[in-house]
Amino acid sequence: ALLSDALRVWGRAVAARLRAGATQYAILMAREMGKPVVEGEAEIAKCATTCEFYAEHAAAMLQPEAKPSVGGRAYVRFDPLGTVLAVMPWNFPFWQVVRCAAPTLVAGNTLVLKHAENVSGCAEALAEVLAALPAGVFETLYLAREHVGAVIADARVHAVTLTGSP
């Protein structure tokens, strides 16, 4: 019950921060990558709705699932992986991160973001939106694509999600 309450509070707080800054973030997207402001505002709305969805449903989605078994009990348990590296593209600079971050974080993992170099302001804005999380749960790396391989090889990285090219 404590986990589900914490997830609800976190998801709703992030959604509220996104909605409160929707126009500001849309203008940032327009400036950094040319997205029309109205499309940027729609992207932020989609991100906020996603955070609310996970706030409401993540605890139930992460409950162990009983499975049929012969001669005993069997179940599927959802354990955190650890640190996930997210390498994200420029074309949906908030959505691609949030659609990854929401399920990754509510599942108990930490997330390290390597965003596309041309949307570093969006990466910084996302870090500010997620600043309510405990220190180290979400971090942004500002590095050139040729350095991504070294991060992937780091033993502290347990999984990688890639959208686009590094």
N, C-alpha and C positions, 0 to 999 in steps of 0.2 A: 504494500500500500504506500510506503514511503517513496519507493521508486516511481510508482505511477503518479503520485502527487508532484514529485520533483520534475518529471517529464512534462506534465501539464503546465506547470509554472514556467519552465524554461521555454517550451514551445510557444506558449502564448506571449511571453515577454519578447522573444525574437520576432514573432509576427507583428507585434505592436510597434517595435522599433522599425521594422521594414516599412510598415504602412505609414508611420509618422514621417519617414524620410523619402517616400516614394518619388516625389517630384525631384528632389535633390539628387537621388540616385539615378533617375532617368536622365537628368541633365548631364551627370557624370558619364553615363554610358554614351550619350550623344557626343560628348566632347572627346572621349577616348576612342570610340570605335564607330561612330557615325550612326548609331541606332536612333530612329525617330523617337522623340520624347514620349509620344503616346504608346509606342511599343515597349519602351523601357518601363513605363508605369504599369503596363500589363504584365511584364515579366516580374516586377516586384510583387504585384498582387498574387501571382501564381506562387511565388516563393513563400509569401505569408500564409497562403492557404495550405501549402505543403507542411509548413511548420505546425500549423494548427492541427492538421490531420495526424501527424506523428505524436503531437501532444496528447491527443485524444485516444489513439489506438496502439501506440508502441508497446505499452506495458502488456496488453493482451496478446499482441503479435509475438512477444518474446517469451510467453509462457511455454514451458515444456509441453510437448505433444506426445500423448500416449500412442504407441504403435502396437499392432497385433504381434504376439510372440507365442512361441510354443515352449512351454515349460518354465515360464518366468515373466518378468516384466520388462518391457522395452519402451524407450521414449527417445525423442529427439530433444536435445537441450541446446539453447542458443547462448554460446559463450562469446565474450569479446575476443577479437583477434589480437588487439594491441594497437600499435600505431599504423595508420593507413596514410599513405602518400597519395594525394589527389593531384594529378596533372591535368589542368583544365584549359579549354580553348577560349578564344576571345569573343565568339559570336553570341553567346548568352552568358555574359560574365557574372551575373548573379545566379541565374537559374541552374546552370551546370554545377555550381558549387553547392547550392542549397539542396538540390535533388540528391547529391552525394552526402553532404554533411548531416542532414537531418537523420536518416536511418543509421549512418555510421556512428554518430555521437550518441543517439538514444540507445544503441546496442552496447554502449559502454566502452567504445574505442576512443582513441584520440585521433586527430586529423591534422596532417601537415599539408598545406596547400602550396603548390607551385602553379601559379596562374600564368596565363599568356603574358608576355612582356609588355604588350601594348595596352593592357588593362590593369596596370599596377594600382591605379587609384581605386578601381572597383575592388581589388583584393584588399586594400587598406580599409575601405568602407565596410566590407564584410567582416574584417577583423574587429572593427569598432562595434558593429551590430552584435557580434558574438562575444564581446568583452565581458558579458555577465557570467560567462563560464569560468570555472576555476582555472587558474594559471596553468598553461601547458596543455590544455585540452584541445585548443585550436591554435595553430601557429601558421604563419605565412612565410614562405621562403622566397626571397628575391634573388634569383640566380638565372644565368643563361642556360639555354636548353642543353648545351654540351656538358653541363655539370649534373644533369638529372640522373644519369647512370650511376654516378657515385652515391647519390642519395638512395637510389633503389638498392644498391649493394650493401648499404649500411645495415648491420644486424639489428638495429633498433627499429627498422621499418619491417612490419610483418605482412603487409599487403599493399598493393598498388592498384589504383583505379586510374585509367587513362581515357580521356575523351579527346580525340584529335591526335596531334603528333607532339612529342616532347619538345 
